[in-house]
Amino acid sequence: MYNRSNLRFCVLVTACICALYGSVPGSESQSRDATQSTEALPPAVAEALRSATTAPAEIVSANNNFGFRLLKQMRTTDAGKNVCISPVSVALCMESLFNGAAGSTQRDMAKTLGLGKISTADLNKDNASLQASLVSPDPAVQLTIANS
């Protein structure tokens, strides 16, 4: 279904972009609860956090499915080796690239990521909601996220 060399290329491009920019916005080492300031967050994520917008099930499902397919492919390619990835980080990075893609490239990326026919505006809004839920999932939960 997915060409192994294309998937490897996408993962390599993603890794390079994430390394170039340092990390995916909102994924730096942080510990935050609902009472902390949103000044350090990207504006869309801060707005989603303030409005308590929940991450749509469609984007969560698409990211989960992509993550499992990616892990399965990596386990096949790197059989016998330990594999450790952050599927949501890879998905968010690839979805950032989706914003700049057009035509058949964007359609192929949407297919690979399992996004269906979502618009870039809706994808960005959904990802802001997803990142806000990762920053502060529940007032009773403290979540710490760190890049390695």
Summary of the structure (lengths in Angstrom):
residues: 148
radius of gyration: 15.6
end to end distance: 31.0
largest distance: 45.5
contacts: 387
relative contact order: 0.21
helix: 59%
strand: 4%
